[in-house]
Structures are given as C-alpha cells and as structure tokens.
C-alpha cells in the first residue's frame, strides 16, 4: 500500500468519525468493524497489515498475538479481563461506544506511524 492510498483512508476514517451518517454507516461497533474490514478487503488486506500486533504493543504486550485486530482493540479499551468471554457485539453500551471511538482514533495513529516508517 502506498503513502497516498494510506492518506486517502486516513481522510476517509476522519470523515466517518466526524460525519458518520453521511457515509451511510449505522451506529454501532459491529457496523464500524464491518466497514473497516471491507476497507481492508478493498486493499487486498494490506491496509491493516500489522494492526493487531501494533494494538498488542499498545496494551503493553510483546506484539505477538493470536487475536484479531478487533479482539486486541476491545482488550485495549475495556481491559483483557473484562473482554475475555465477551465478544465485541455483546459489550455494554458504554464499552461499545468507547471501542467505536477508539477504533477510528487508533486507525489514524497506526496508519500515520506506518507511513512515517515507510518514508
């Protein structure tokens, strides 16, 4: 994935965060995660390459993870103990809203850091 394509996705995710309804994405963590997975698929799964490990390191771990990026995101937001046994679609409303907010914030940070390293 080149730098310009990454910039376009960063702009898209910022726009979604600011004006979600304009993009036709329903409220909720499940819809947000599905949308981001679709964006990743559109890039032949290069958009989020390394995102799960990056989130794992953010949680203070080694970066070696068997969890998906959304599993790591939930653990980052609500903590590993609270997240274990609770799939993201069954989170309490407050936790779900926090995960949804953090999703687009962490995506922006991740893509920015990855772009900086690539240059």
C-alpha angles and dihedrals in degrees: 000000000000128000095253093052090050090051090052091053091047089053091047093051091048090051091050090050091052101036108017097162091057088065094049094241113144119230115267143077094260093057092046093050091046091051093050091047088053091052089050090050090051089060092048088256096301097112095075098030105145095007095120092051091045090053090046090056089048087058089057095257132125098265092248106117139158091197125101117249091258091052089052091047093053090049091049092052104037101020131254095271095051092044098050111102093007114100114213092252091060099050121128111267093252092049091046091053091049091051091049092051093046092048095068094037093053092043090057092048093045094050092045093051092045091050091049091052092048094055 
